Amino acid sequence: MSDFDFEPVPGLPQKLPDGEVLLWQGKPDWWVLARRVYHAGFVGAYLGLLIVWHVASALYDGRPLSETAGAVAWTSLLAAICTGILCGLAYATARTTIYTITSERLVLGIGIALPMAINIPYRIVEQAAARIYPGGYGDLPVTLRKGEVISYLVLWPHARPWRVSRPEPMLRGIPDAAVVSALLAHALATYASRPATREEIAPAANVKPLRPASDAGAEPRIARIA
């Protein structure tokens, strides 16, 4: 049974309203998350260096090989446990994540223990960016307009690193990232070219209404991250 079996549309809390079109859905690659989010490779390499240091130190000091073998065995076990836990977290994160791009919004279906769907309507998006890695995988962070904040702790690890004061939701480790970034750019540009609707303007007098995306000065765009 999938974690999304009880949702009307996998990754979405409810069916799309009339007129909204589903453009793309995808998941992060767990191995990319293991390396770039949970740093399993770095941890494994560090513990591997400790093993080499134990062996080199023992040979230099002339200690018995039986004593060295015990230390190496424990360090190897620790390395296996630590990297296994990190890889397991990466796999669980990828398995319980669905990113969705529609004609109206981004939706991050995330959460291992507490699944949730974070809706990001295009009217609050200032711009998007893309970082493409070898192999075609990449990250797509989204900058929200000033005054629109989603908690970094709620988003993590689906947030751009080190942007804590102004968190940026991010699609992480997705395959064919160049294609997806082009699709997102087109969706944002199409949305920005439309006139504002009554529902997109805050009705309360004491709430500063958001300006329509088409009047916001700069059209939301995809910028390549160096």
N, C-alpha and C positions, 0 to 999 in steps of 0.2 A: 504494500500500500504506500502511495506517495504522500509526502507531507502536504500536497496541494489538492488532494482528492476531494476535500470538503469545500473547495472554492468553486464558484460558478464558472470562472475562467482562471486557469492556473496562474498564480501570481497577482491576481486582482481580487479585491474584497467583494466586488459585485460586478454584474454585467455592465458593459459599456453603455452609456446613454445613446439614444438615437442620434446619428450624425457623427459620432466619434468613431474613428477608424483605428484598428490595431495595426501598427506598422511593423513592429519587430518585438520579439521576445528572445531572451538568451540568458545563459548562465556563465559565471566566471569559471575559468579553468582551475581545478583544484591545485595542480602542480605549480602554476604561476602564483597562486595565492600562497602556497607553502614557501616559495622562494622569496617573493617580493613583499609579502605582508607579514608572515610569521617567521621569516628568516631561518627556515629549517636548514638550509645549506650552510649559512654562517655558523649556526650553533654546531652542526655536525663537523665542520672544518675546525672550529675552535677545540672541540673535544678530541678530534683526531690529532691535533698538535700536542695536546696534553699526553696522549698515548705515546707519541714519538718522543716527547720530552722524558717521560718515565723510562722508556727503553734506553735512550741515550745517556741519561743520568746514571742508570744502573750499570751500564757498561763502563762508563767513565770511572765510577766509584768501585768497580769490581765486586758488586753485590751478586749473590747467587741468582741464577736464572729462575729458580723456583719462586723466590720472593718477588722478583720483577713480574713474573707471569701472573701472580695473584693481583698485583696492582693494576696491570694492564687489563685483566679480565673485568675487574670492577669498573674501571673507567670506560671500557667498551660497552658494558651493560648500561651504564649511565648514558652514554652517547646514544645507544639504540633506543632507550626509553624516552629521552628528551626529543630526539628527532621524530620518533613515532608519535608522540603526543602532538607535536606541532603539525605533522602531516595529517593526523586525525582531525585536528581542528580545521585545517584548510579544507579537507574533504567534506566535513560537516557543514562548513560555511558555504561551499559551492553547491552542495546538495539541497540546502534550504534557501537558496537565493534564486529569484527570477527577476531580471530587469525587463521592464516593459516600456516601449516607446509607442505612443499613440499620436493622433493628430492634434491632441489637446494638452498632453502632459507626459511627464516621466513618472513611472511608478517603481519604487524599490520594494520588492517583496523579500523581506529579510528576517533574520532571527532564528537562532538555533533552538533556544529554550522557550522564547516568547515570540512567536511569529507575528509580524506586523507588516502593513503596507503603507509606505510613505508616499503620498501623492505630491508631486511637484508640478503644478500647472505652469504652462509657458508664460503666463502673464507675470510671474514673479521671477522669471529667469532673465538675468542680465546678459550672460554670454556662456558659452561652453568652450571647452578646450579638448585637445587630444594629445596623448603621448603614445607613440607606436613603438613597440619593441620588436627585436628580431623574431621572426616566426609569425608575424602578423597579429600577435596579441597586443593589447593596449589598455590604457585607462582613459576614461572620459569624465573629467570633473566639470561641474556646473556651478557657476557663480550666481548667487541669488541677489536680487535687488536689495538695496539698503533697507533695513527694517524687517527683512524676512530672514528669520534665523531658525535653523533646526539644530538641536543639540548635537555636539560632536560625539558625545558618549552614546547617544541613541543611534547615530549613523555608523560609527566605527564597526567593522573596518571598511565600510563603504563611504569613506570620506577622504578627501585629499590630505595627505600627511602634513602636519604642522600648521594647518590653517584652523587653529582652535578658536580664536576670537571671532572669526567670521567663517564658520564651517562651510565647506563646499561638498555637497553630495557627489559621489563619484561611482561610475560603473567601472569595476576593477577586473583586470585580467580577462577581458572578453576576447573571443576569437574574431578574426576578420574586423579588427577595430577600425581600419581605414574606411571600410564599407559602412559600418555602423555610424561612424562620425559623420560621413557624408549624408546619410539618411537623417540623422538628428539635425544637422545644419539645414537641410531642406525643410524639415518639419517646423523648425523655429522660424525660418524665413517665411514660410507659407502662413504660419500663424500671425507673424508680425505684419503681414501685408493686409490682414483683414481688419475691417472697422470694429471698434469696441462694441460689445453688446451691453444691454442693461445689467445683466447678471455679473459682468466683470467690473462694475463700478460699485464701490461700497455705498450702501444706502444710508447708513447712519451719519447724522450731521457731525458728530464728534469724532468720526473716524476719517482720517485723511484718505481719500480714494486713490487707488492706484491708477496711474495714467495708462491708457491703452498702449500696448506694445508698439503700435505704429506711430505713436506720438512721443515716444520715449527718447528721441534724439538719436540713438544708435540702435540699429537692428541687432537683435541677438545673433551671435555668430560663433563659429568654431575657430579657435586659434590653436595653432600647433605649439605644443610645449617643447622647448629646446631640450 
